[in-house]
């Protein structure tokens, strides 16, 4: 079986399309509404080669977004609509500005106009 491995400078690897980020490295803050045109957390799509392809079909989006949050030293990051990555320095203060949502997918990658928000436990 062919195996493709990509390792970051943080020595966390993506292998075989499975998430290998330990759950004790971040905590889920819940599912929160977002507003088109006025996002609660800024999207960073197109700013890194890790955020490859269409976010809706991206492999291991939670791992990739988490790695970038650590790299950019952001305490909070989010996924929306299946894998669109968002983060900012002030996200801990803004992520819940539109209230809770029930629209997030069960796989932890957000939903339509809904952010699945995570907090990095060590930055």
C-alpha positions as CSV (number, residue, x, y, z in Angstrom):
1,X,0.0,0.0,0.0
2,X,1.3,3.4,-1.0
3,X,1.6,5.9,1.9
4,X,2.0,9.6,1.5
5,X,3.3,11.5,4.5
6,X,3.6,15.3,5.0
7,X,5.2,16.6,8.2
8,X,5.1,20.1,9.5
9,X,7.8,22.0,11.4
10,X,5.7,21.1,14.5
11,X,6.5,17.4,13.9
12,X,2.8,16.5,13.6
13,X,2.2,14.3,10.6
14,X,-0.7,13.7,8.3
15,X,-0.7,10.0,7.2
16,X,-3.1,7.9,5.3
17,X,-5.8,10.5,5.4
18,X,-6.4,10.1,9.1
19,X,-6.4,12.9,11.7
20,X,-3.5,12.3,14.1
21,X,-3.8,15.4,16.2
22,X,-4.2,14.5,19.8
23,X,-7.5,15.7,21.2
24,X,-5.7,17.0,24.3
25,X,-4.1,19.7,22.1
26,X,-7.3,21.6,21.5
27,X,-10.8,21.7,22.9
28,X,-14.1,22.2,21.1
29,X,-15.9,25.4,22.0
30,X,-19.0,24.5,20.1
31,X,-21.0,25.4,17.0
32,X,-21.6,29.1,16.4
33,X,-23.6,31.1,13.9
34,X,-21.8,33.2,11.3
35,X,-22.9,36.0,9.0
36,X,-21.9,36.1,5.3
37,X,-19.9,39.2,4.6
38,X,-19.2,39.9,8.3
39,X,-17.5,36.7,9.6
40,X,-17.1,36.4,13.4
41,X,-13.6,35.0,12.7
42,X,-11.5,35.9,9.6
43,X,-11.1,33.1,6.9
44,X,-7.5,32.4,5.9
45,X,-8.2,30.4,2.8
46,X,-5.5,30.9,0.1
47,X,-2.8,31.9,2.6
48,X,-1.0,28.6,3.0
49,X,-0.2,25.6,0.8
50,X,-1.6,23.4,3.6
51,X,-5.1,24.8,2.7
52,X,-5.1,22.9,-0.6
53,X,-7.9,22.5,-3.0
54,X,-11.6,23.0,-2.4
55,X,-12.2,23.2,1.3
56,X,-15.3,21.0,1.1
57,X,-13.2,18.1,-0.2
58,X,-10.0,18.8,1.7
59,X,-8.4,15.9,3.5
60,X,-7.9,16.3,7.3
61,X,-9.2,19.9,7.5
62,X,-9.2,19.9,11.3
63,X,-5.6,18.9,11.5
64,X,-4.5,21.4,8.8
65,X,-6.3,24.4,10.4
66,X,-5.1,23.5,13.8
67,X,-1.5,23.3,12.6
68,X,-1.8,26.7,11.1
69,X,-3.3,28.1,14.2
70,X,-0.3,26.9,16.2
71,X,2.1,28.2,13.5
72,X,0.4,31.6,13.5
73,X,0.1,31.5,17.3
74,X,-3.7,31.9,17.3
75,X,-5.4,30.6,20.4
76,X,-8.8,30.0,18.6
77,X,-9.6,28.6,15.1
78,X,-12.7,27.4,13.3
79,X,-13.9,25.4,10.5
80,X,-17.0,26.3,8.4
81,X,-19.1,24.5,5.8
82,X,-17.0,21.3,5.7
83,X,-13.5,22.6,6.1
84,X,-13.1,26.4,5.4
85,X,-10.4,27.5,7.9
86,X,-10.7,30.7,10.0
87,X,-8.6,32.2,12.7
88,X,-7.6,35.6,14.2
89,X,-5.8,37.0,17.2
90,X,-9.1,38.2,18.7
91,X,-11.2,35.2,17.8
92,X,-11.7,34.3,21.5
93,X,-13.6,37.5,21.9
94,X,-15.6,37.3,18.6
95,X,-16.4,33.7,17.8
96,X,-19.8,33.7,19.6
97,X,-21.0,37.2,18.5
98,X,-24.0,35.8,16.5
99,X,-25.1,33.1,19.0
100,X,-25.1,29.3,19.0
101,X,-25.9,27.2,16.0
102,X,-27.2,23.7,15.4
103,X,-26.1,23.7,11.8
104,X,-22.6,22.1,12.2
105,X,-21.9,18.7,10.7
106,X,-21.2,15.8,13.1
107,X,-17.6,15.5,11.8
108,X,-16.4,18.7,13.4
109,X,-15.9,20.7,10.2
110,X,-18.7,23.3,10.8
111,X,-21.7,23.8,8.6
112,X,-23.4,26.3,6.3
113,X,-22.9,29.7,8.0
114,X,-21.9,27.9,11.1
115,X,-18.4,27.7,12.7
116,X,-17.2,24.7,14.6
117,X,-14.8,26.5,17.0
118,X,-11.7,25.1,18.7
119,X,-9.3,26.5,21.3
120,X,-5.6,25.5,21.2
121,X,-4.6,24.4,24.7
122,X,-0.9,25.3,24.3
123,X,0.3,28.1,21.9
